[in-house]
Amino acid sequence: MNEKIILLFHKMHGLGNDYVVINEFEEELIPEDKKSEISRTLCLRGFSIGADGVIFVSKSDIADVKFRIFNSDGSEAEMCGNGIRCFGKYVFENDVLREKKMSVETLGGIKNLVLTVERNSVKTIRVDMGTATFKTRDIPMISDKDEFVDQKIKVDDQVIKLTAVNVGNPHAVIFCKNLDKLSLEELGPLLENHEAFPERTNVHFVDVKSPDIVDMITWERGAGFTMACGTGATSVVISGYRLGVLDKNVQVHLPGGELQITVYEKDDKLGAFMEGDAVSVFEGIMELEF
């Protein structure tokens, strides 16, 4: 016998990267074994709410609150930079946690958020994205190299130079020119599903305008083209800094808007702060049957 629930949800976006946010802080609304399937359904544009992913707000035993995110294909991701900014705004403005500083549990580790609040409205969110790793075993990436930094990889009949890095989830960063002439719909899926990445990867093409300004476009693992990617912007700037082509403070231009990324060094590793806004679009009620 099918079960029906009435679901209260919020629709939010960070630079056009949009999400359905579901509050399960007090009680589980969607059974664990149904989260993937229902997330996939909720994200269907034209047939449901439509989104790049579904975010769940939950209790945490190790942080102030817990963040979970499912991509539009139903896969659960470790972290999402634009998503966690929406999460922080939602948690504060909906009285889950009325703190301007909060620790958030994610599958990619604990992230610390600092909110800029004006008249009870969250204007910007600064996220400590933590430190990155270039170690292929930790990305994960199948390679005979300890690190895959500015190295060549064969994609069908092309050879592409990329840097592989993990900032809570895996990324492939490609520095190039003429992004408008790039075939993202072709290269994105090929790299996302390349045999070198056993857990797939996010893919970013980057045009360096100056040491403190870049343009980038993203093919997101499990979602395809997205208007913005916060972890991706972080991976791009950390990679560019490691390669010596970018400064520590970089403005990243994405199709959906801008992010400010600031690199720091900790214990011989590179980390970064990401800062940007998040927008509440609407809230609604939906009947779900499962």
KEKE-3310 file (N, C-alpha, C; in steps of 0.2 Angstrom, whole numbers, plus 5000, padded with zeros to 4 digits):
npx = (5004:5003:5011:5006:5012:5011:5022:5031:5041:5056:5061:5077:5091:5109:5118:5110:5111:5101:5090:5079:5074:5073:5066:5072:5075:5068:5061:5061:5055:5055:5058:5074:5077:5071:5075:5084:5077:5065:5071:5076:5064:5059:5067:5065:5063:5049:5040:5040:5045:5058:5075:5093:5097:5093:5092:5094:5090:5097:5098:5114:5127:5140:5142:5134:5123:5117:5121:5114:5115:5107:5110:5103:5101:5099:5110:5120:5129:5145:5148:5143:5146:5138:5126:5127:5128:5115:5109:5114:5108:5094:5094:5096:5086:5074:5074:5080:5093:5098:5111:5125:5137:5141:5144:5144:5140:5145:5146:5159:5166:5167:5161:5163:5153:5151:5139:5133:5122:5108:5095:5088:5089:5099:5113:5125:5136:5150:5161:5171:5180:5189:5204:5212:5216:5228:5232:5231:5226:5217:5207:5195:5207:5212:5228:5246:5253:5257:5252:5241:5244:5242:5243:5243:5229:5220:5206:5194:5198:5206:5218:5220:5225:5225:5221:5219:5209:5203:5191:5183:5174:5177:5186:5190:5201:5202:5212:5210:5206:5194:5180:5167:5167:5169:5164:5155:5144:5148:5162:5161:5152:5161:5173:5168:5164:5175:5186:5197:5192:5185:5174:5167:5168:5168:5168:5178:5180:5191:5195:5208:5208:5215:5227:5219:5206:5194:5185:5173:5166:5155:5153:5143:5145:5133:5123:5125:5127:5128:5123:5132:5145:5151:5160:5168:5172:5181:5190:5196:5202:5211:5219:5224:5232:5241:5248:5253:5247:5237:5232:5230:5218:5204:5192:5178:5170:5155:5142:5130:5133:5144:5158:5168:5184:5196:5212:5221:5235:5238:5245:5255:5246:5234:5220:5203:5193:5176:5165:5149:5132:5115:5099:5082:5068:5055:5042:5033:5019:5018:5011:5016:5019:5023)
npy = (4994:5011:5025:5041:5058:5075:5087:5100:5112:5122:5133:5137:5146:5147:5158:5154:5141:5129:5123:5111:5113:5103:5101:5091:5092:5090:5079:5064:5065:5060:5043:5034:5025:5030:5042:5045:5041:5049:5062:5062:5063:5075:5084:5085:5095:5104:5093:5092:5100:5105:5106:5107:5099:5091:5096:5091:5096:5091:5084:5083:5074:5078:5091:5108:5106:5096:5093:5087:5082:5078:5074:5079:5067:5058:5053:5054:5068:5073:5086:5103:5119:5130:5125:5123:5136:5141:5132:5137:5150:5146:5138:5148:5158:5152:5148:5136:5136:5149:5156:5166:5161:5144:5127:5114:5098:5088:5076:5078:5082:5093:5109:5126:5140:5157:5170:5185:5196:5206:5215:5203:5195:5185:5190:5187:5173:5166:5153:5141:5131:5121:5111:5106:5091:5085:5072:5058:5046:5050:5057:5051:5045:5035:5032:5031:5041:5051:5063:5072:5084:5097:5088:5077:5069:5057:5059:5051:5054:5065:5074:5081:5093:5093:5096:5087:5087:5087:5094:5091:5085:5077:5085:5090:5101:5112:5123:5135:5143:5154:5150:5151:5144:5131:5114:5110:5101:5089:5086:5087:5076:5065:5067:5067:5054:5047:5033:5035:5041:5033:5036:5045:5063:5081:5093:5107:5121:5134:5151:5161:5178:5187:5188:5189:5187:5176:5167:5154:5138:5124:5107:5097:5084:5071:5080:5088:5102:5117:5132:5137:5133:5130:5122:5119:5132:5134:5124:5127:5140:5136:5126:5135:5143:5135:5131:5143:5153:5161:5173:5174:5179:5179:5183:5175:5172:5166:5158:5160:5171:5179:5173:5175:5169:5165:5160:5150:5144:5129:5119:5114:5112:5118:5128:5136:5150:5153:5165:5171:5175:5169:5164:5165:5158:5153:5146:5130:5118:5101:5086:5070:5053:5037)
npz = (5000:4995:5003:5008:5010:5016:5010:5016:5008:5004:4991:4984:4979:4974:4966:4955:4955:4959:4972:4981:4998:5012:5028:5040:5053:5066:5063:5053:5037:5024:5021:5023:5013:5003:4999:4988:4977:4978:4978:4965:4958:4963:4957:4944:4931:4924:4927:4940:4955:4951:4951:4954:4964:4980:4996:5013:5030:5045:5061:5070:5078:5079:5076:5075:5066:5053:5036:5021:5004:4989:4972:4956:4949:4959:4966:4981:4986:4993:4997:4994:4988:4984:4988:5002:5006:5004:5013:5025:5026:5026:5038:5048:5045:5047:5060:5064:5069:5077:5075:5071:5068:5064:5065:5053:5049:5036:5022:5017:5027:5042:5041:5043:5045:5043:5045:5037:5043:5041:5049:5052:5041:5031:5022:5016:5015:5023:5020:5027:5018:5020:5019:5004:4994:4984:4981:4972:4977:4986:4980:4973:4961:4948:4944:4940:4946:4960:4962:4952:4944:4933:4922:4907:4900:4891:4882:4873:4857:4860:4869:4885:4896:4913:4931:4945:4960:4977:4986:4997:4989:4972:4959:4943:4935:4921:4913:4901:4885:4877:4882:4877:4865:4868:4869:4880:4883:4877:4881:4895:4900:4896:4903:4917:4918:4916:4915:4924:4935:4947:4956:4948:4943:4946:4934:4927:4917:4914:4912:4913:4917:4924:4937:4948:4944:4936:4924:4923:4919:4922:4922:4932:4943:4942:4939:4928:4917:4927:4934:4943:4954:4970:4977:4966:4961:4972:4971:4958:4961:4971:4964:4954:4961:4966:4955:4951:4944:4949:4961:4979:4983:4974:4962:4956:4941:4936:4926:4934:4942:4954:4965:4979:4982:4994:4997:5009:5019:5028:5039:5029:5019:5006:5009:5008:5009:5005:4999:4997:4991:4995:4990:4994:4986:4985:4995:4997:4997:4995:4989:4992:4986:4990)
capx = (5000:5007:5010:5006:5014:5011:5028:5033:5048:5058:5065:5082:5097:5115:5120:5107:5112:5095:5089:5074:5077:5068:5068:5071:5079:5064:5058:5062:5049:5056:5062:5080:5078:5067:5078:5087:5071:5061:5075:5077:5058:5058:5072:5063:5060:5043:5036:5039:5047:5063:5081:5099:5098:5088:5095:5090:5092:5096:5102:5121:5130:5147:5142:5128:5118:5120:5119:5115:5113:5106:5110:5096:5101:5098:5116:5121:5136:5149:5148:5141:5147:5132:5120:5128:5126:5108:5108:5115:5103:5088:5094:5096:5080:5069:5074:5083:5099:5099:5118:5129:5143:5139:5148:5140:5142:5144:5150:5165:5169:5164:5162:5162:5150:5150:5134:5132:5115:5105:5087:5086:5090:5106:5115:5131:5138:5157:5162:5178:5179:5194:5210:5212:5221:5230:5234:5226:5222:5211:5202:5200:5209:5217:5234:5252:5256:5255:5247:5239:5244:5244:5245:5239:5224:5217:5198:5192:5204:5209:5223:5218:5229:5220:5223:5214:5210:5198:5190:5177:5172:5182:5186:5195:5201:5206:5213:5210:5204:5188:5175:5161:5168:5170:5159:5154:5140:5152:5168:5159:5151:5167:5177:5164:5163:5181:5188:5202:5188:5180:5168:5166:5171:5165:5173:5178:5184:5193:5199:5211:5208:5221:5229:5213:5199:5194:5179:5173:5160:5155:5149:5143:5144:5126:5118:5126:5128:5125:5125:5138:5148:5155:5166:5171:5176:5186:5195:5199:5207:5217:5223:5227:5237:5246:5251:5257:5244:5232:5234:5227:5211:5201:5185:5177:5164:5151:5136:5125:5135:5151:5160:5175:5188:5202:5216:5225:5239:5237:5249:5258:5241:5230:5213:5200:5186:5171:5160:5144:5125:5110:5092:5075:5064:5048:5040:5027:5017:5017:5009:5021:5016:5029)
capy = (5000:5017:5030:5048:5063:5082:5089:5107:5113:5129:5133:5142:5146:5151:5160:5150:5133:5129:5117:5110:5112:5100:5102:5085:5093:5087:5072:5062:5066:5055:5037:5034:5021:5033:5049:5045:5041:5055:5068:5062:5065:5082:5088:5084:5101:5103:5088:5093:5107:5106:5108:5104:5095:5092:5097:5089:5098:5086:5084:5081:5072:5080:5098:5111:5104:5092:5095:5082:5084:5073:5077:5078:5060:5054:5051:5058:5071:5074:5093:5107:5125:5134:5122:5124:5143:5141:5129:5142:5155:5143:5136:5154:5162:5147:5147:5130:5138:5157:5158:5169:5156:5138:5121:5110:5091:5085:5070:5080:5085:5098:5115:5132:5145:5164:5173:5192:5196:5212:5214:5196:5192:5183:5193:5183:5167:5164:5146:5138:5125:5116:5110:5102:5086:5083:5065:5054:5040:5053:5061:5046:5045:5029:5035:5029:5047:5052:5069:5073:5092:5100:5083:5076:5063:5055:5058:5049:5055:5071:5074:5087:5094:5094:5095:5083:5089:5085:5099:5088:5080:5077:5090:5090:5108:5113:5130:5135:5150:5154:5146:5151:5139:5125:5109:5107:5095:5084:5085:5086:5069:5061:5068:5065:5047:5044:5028:5037:5043:5028:5039:5051:5069:5087:5096:5114:5124:5140:5156:5166:5184:5191:5184:5189:5186:5170:5165:5147:5135:5118:5101:5095:5076:5069:5086:5091:5109:5121:5139:5139:5127:5133:5118:5120:5138:5133:5119:5131:5144:5132:5124:5140:5146:5129:5132:5150:5157:5164:5175:5171:5182:5178:5184:5169:5174:5160:5160:5163:5176:5179:5171:5177:5164:5167:5154:5150:5138:5126:5112:5113:5111:5124:5128:5142:5153:5155:5169:5173:5175:5164:5167:5161:5160:5152:5140:5127:5112:5096:5079:5065:5046:5032)
capz = (5000:4995:5008:5006:5015:5014:5011:5016:5006:5002:4985:4985:4974:4975:4959:4949:4956:4963:4977:4986:5004:5016:5035:5044:5060:5071:5062:5046:5033:5019:5023:5021:5007:4997:4998:4982:4972:4978:4976:4958:4956:4965:4953:4937:4928:4920:4929:4948:4957:4947:4954:4953:4970:4986:5003:5019:5036:5050:5068:5070:5084:5080:5074:5076:5062:5048:5029:5016:4997:4983:4965:4952:4947:4965:4970:4986:4986:4999:4998:4988:4990:4983:4992:5009:5008:5005:5019:5031:5026:5028:5045:5052:5044:5049:5067:5066:5073:5076:5076:5065:5067:5065:5062:5049:5047:5029:5020:5016:5034:5046:5038:5048:5042:5046:5041:5038:5044:5042:5050:5053:5034:5029:5016:5013:5019:5021:5022:5027:5014:5023:5015:4998:4993:4977:4981:4968:4981:4990:4976:4971:4954:4946:4941:4943:4949:4967:4961:4945:4943:4926:4918:4902:4900:4885:4882:4866:4853:4862:4875:4889:4902:4919:4938:4949:4967:4981:4992:5000:4983:4967:4954:4937:4933:4915:4911:4894:4883:4873:4885:4873:4859:4871:4869:4887:4883:4874:4885:4902:4902:4895:4909:4923:4918:4913:4919:4929:4941:4949:4959:4944:4945:4943:4928:4927:4912:4917:4908:4918:4914:4927:4943:4953:4941:4932:4921:4923:4917:4926:4921:4939:4943:4944:4938:4921:4917:4932:4933:4947:4958:4975:4978:4960:4961:4977:4968:4953:4964:4974:4959:4950:4966:4967:4948:4951:4939:4952:4968:4985:4983:4967:4960:4951:4937:4934:4923:4938:4946:4956:4971:4981:4985:4997:4999:5015:5020:5035:5040:5023:5014:5004:5010:5005:5011:4999:5001:4992:4994:4993:4989:4995:4980:4987:4999:4995:5000:4989:4991:4989:4987:4989)
cpx = (5004:5006:5010:5008:5013:5018:5029:5040:5049:5062:5070:5087:5103:5118:5117:5107:5106:5093:5082:5076:5071:5070:5067:5074:5075:5062:5060:5056:5049:5060:5069:5081:5074:5070:5080:5082:5067:5065:5076:5070:5057:5062:5070:5059:5054:5038:5035:5042:5053:5069:5087:5100:5093:5093:5091:5094:5091:5100:5109:5123:5137:5147:5135:5122:5121:5117:5120:5112:5113:5106:5103:5096:5100:5104:5117:5128:5139:5148:5145:5141:5141:5126:5121:5127:5119:5106:5108:5110:5096:5088:5093:5089:5074:5069:5077:5089:5100:5106:5121:5135:5140:5143:5143:5143:5140:5148:5157:5169:5165:5166:5160:5159:5150:5145:5134:5124:5113:5097:5085:5086:5097:5108:5120:5133:5146:5158:5169:5178:5184:5199:5209:5217:5222:5232:5229:5222:5216:5206:5196:5201:5214:5222:5240:5256:5253:5250:5247:5238:5246:5247:5241:5235:5221:5209:5196:5199:5207:5213:5222:5222:5224:5224:5217:5215:5203:5197:5183:5173:5177:5181:5192:5195:5205:5206:5214:5207:5197:5182:5169:5161:5169:5164:5158:5149:5143:5158:5166:5157:5157:5171:5174:5165:5170:5183:5194:5199:5183:5174:5165:5169:5167:5170:5172:5183:5185:5197:5202:5212:5214:5222:5223:5206:5199:5186:5179:5166:5160:5150:5149:5142:5137:5121:5119:5128:5124:5127:5131:5139:5153:5161:5171:5176:5182:5192:5199:5204:5213:5222:5227:5233:5243:5251:5255:5253:5239:5235:5230:5219:5209:5194:5183:5170:5161:5145:5131:5127:5143:5152:5167:5178:5195:5206:5220:5229:5239:5241:5251:5252:5237:5223:5210:5194:5182:5166:5155:5137:5121:5103:5086:5071:5057:5047:5034:5025:5016:5015:5013:5018:5022:5027)
cpy = (5006:5022:5037:5053:5070:5085:5097:5108:5120:5128:5138:5141:5150:5152:5156:5143:5132:5122:5117:5109:5109:5099:5095:5086:5090:5080:5070:5062:5061:5049:5037:5030:5024:5040:5049:5045:5047:5062:5068:5065:5072:5087:5089:5091:5100:5098:5088:5100:5109:5109:5105:5099:5096:5092:5095:5093:5093:5087:5081:5079:5075:5088:5101:5108:5100:5093:5089:5084:5078:5077:5075:5070:5055:5052:5056:5061:5072:5081:5097:5115:5130:5131:5123:5132:5144:5137:5133:5147:5152:5141:5142:5157:5158:5145:5139:5131:5145:5159:5161:5165:5149:5133:5116:5103:5090:5079:5071:5083:5090:5105:5121:5138:5152:5168:5181:5193:5204:5212:5207:5192:5191:5186:5189:5178:5166:5157:5144:5131:5120:5116:5105:5097:5085:5076:5061:5049:5043:5056:5057:5047:5039:5032:5032:5035:5048:5058:5070:5081:5094:5094:5081:5069:5063:5055:5057:5050:5062:5070:5081:5087:5096:5093:5092:5085:5088:5091:5097:5083:5081:5082:5089:5097:5108:5120:5130:5142:5148:5149:5145:5146:5132:5120:5106:5101:5089:5082:5084:5079:5064:5061:5066:5058:5043:5039:5029:5039:5038:5030:5045:5057:5075:5090:5103:5116:5131:5144:5161:5173:5189:5186:5184:5189:5180:5170:5157:5144:5127:5113:5097:5087:5075:5075:5089:5098:5113:5128:5141:5133:5130:5129:5118:5126:5138:5129:5123:5136:5141:5129:5129:5143:5141:5130:5138:5154:5162:5167:5172:5173:5183:5179:5179:5171:5167:5162:5163:5169:5176:5176:5174:5171:5166:5161:5155:5144:5136:5119:5110:5111:5118:5123:5135:5143:5154:5159:5171:5173:5169:5167:5162:5163:5159:5146:5137:5121:5107:5089:5074:5058:5042:5026)
cpz = (5000:5001:5005:5012:5012:5015:5011:5013:5004:4995:4985:4980:4976:4968:4954:4950:4961:4967:4980:4993:5009:5023:5039:5051:5066:5070:5055:5043:5027:5021:5019:5014:5001:4995:4991:4976:4972:4976:4968:4955:4957:4960:4946:4935:4923:4922:4937:4949:4953:4951:4952:4959:4975:4992:5009:5025:5041:5056:5067:5077:5085:5078:5076:5072:5056:5041:5024:5009:4992:4977:4962:4949:4953:4969:4975:4986:4992:5001:4992:4991:4990:4988:5000:5011:5008:5011:5025:5031:5028:5035:5050:5051:5046:5056:5069:5071:5072:5078:5070:5063:5068:5061:5059:5047:5040:5028:5019:5021:5037:5042:5043:5043:5046:5042:5043:5038:5045:5043:5049:5046:5033:5022:5012:5018:5017:5024:5022:5024:5016:5018:5009:4998:4986:4976:4977:4972:4985:4986:4975:4963:4953:4942:4944:4946:4956:4967:4954:4944:4937:4922:4912:4903:4894:4886:4875:4862:4854:4868:4878:4895:4908:4926:4942:4956:4970:4986:4995:4995:4977:4962:4949:4935:4927:4914:4904:4892:4879:4876:4880:4867:4862:4870:4875:4887:4880:4879:4893:4904:4901:4901:4915:4924:4916:4918:4924:4935:4943:4953:4955:4947:4943:4939:4927:4921:4914:4912:4913:4915:4917:4933:4948:4950:4936:4930:4921:4922:4920:4923:4928:4939:4946:4942:4931:4922:4923:4931:4938:4951:4963:4976:4972:4960:4966:4974:4962:4956:4967:4969:4955:4955:4966:4960:4947:4946:4942:4959:4973:4985:4976:4967:4955:4948:4935:4930:4927:4942:4949:4963:4973:4985:4988:5000:5005:5015:5027:5035:5033:5017:5012:5006:5007:5009:5005:5002:4995:4995:4992:4993:4990:4990:4982:4991:4996:4999:4994:4992:4988:4991:4985:4992)
residu = (MET:ASN:GLU:LYS:ILE:ILE:LEU:LEU:PHE:HIS:LYS:MET:HIS:GLY:LEU:GLY:ASN:ASP:TYR:VAL:VAL:ILE:ASN:GLU:PHE:GLU:GLU:GLU:LEU:ILE:PRO:GLU:ASP:LYS:LYS:SER:GLU:ILE:SER:ARG:THR:LEU:CYS:LEU:ARG:GLY:PHE:SER:ILE:GLY:ALA:ASP:GLY:VAL:ILE:PHE:VAL:SER:LYS:SER:ASP:ILE:ALA:ASP:VAL:LYS:PHE:ARG:ILE:PHE:ASN:SER:ASP:GLY:SER:GLU:ALA:GLU:MET:CYS:GLY:ASN:GLY:ILE:ARG:CYS:PHE:GLY:LYS:TYR:VAL:PHE:GLU:ASN:ASP:VAL:LEU:ARG:GLU:LYS:LYS:MET:SER:VAL:GLU:THR:LEU:GLY:GLY:ILE:LYS:ASN:LEU:VAL:LEU:THR:VAL:GLU:ARG:ASN:SER:VAL:LYS:THR:ILE:ARG:VAL:ASP:MET:GLY:THR:ALA:THR:PHE:LYS:THR:ARG:ASP:ILE:PRO:MET:ILE:SER:ASP:LYS:ASP:GLU:PHE:VAL:ASP:GLN:LYS:ILE:LYS:VAL:ASP:ASP:GLN:VAL:ILE:LYS:LEU:THR:ALA:VAL:ASN:VAL:GLY:ASN:PRO:HIS:ALA:VAL:ILE:PHE:CYS:LYS:ASN:LEU:ASP:LYS:LEU:SER:LEU:GLU:GLU:LEU:GLY:PRO:LEU:LEU:GLU:ASN:HIS:GLU:ALA:PHE:PRO:GLU:ARG:THR:ASN:VAL:HIS:PHE:VAL:ASP:VAL:LYS:SER:PRO:ASP:ILE:VAL:ASP:MET:ILE:THR:TRP:GLU:ARG:GLY:ALA:GLY:PHE:THR:MET:ALA:CYS:GLY:THR:GLY:ALA:THR:SER:VAL:VAL:ILE:SER:GLY:TYR:ARG:LEU:GLY:VAL:LEU:ASP:LYS:ASN:VAL:GLN:VAL:HIS:LEU:PRO:GLY:GLY:GLU:LEU:GLN:ILE:THR:VAL:TYR:GLU:LYS:ASP:ASP:LYS:LEU:GLY:ALA:PHE:MET:GLU:GLY:ASP:ALA:VAL:SER:VAL:PHE:GLU:GLY:ILE:MET:GLU:LEU:GLU:PHE)
# end
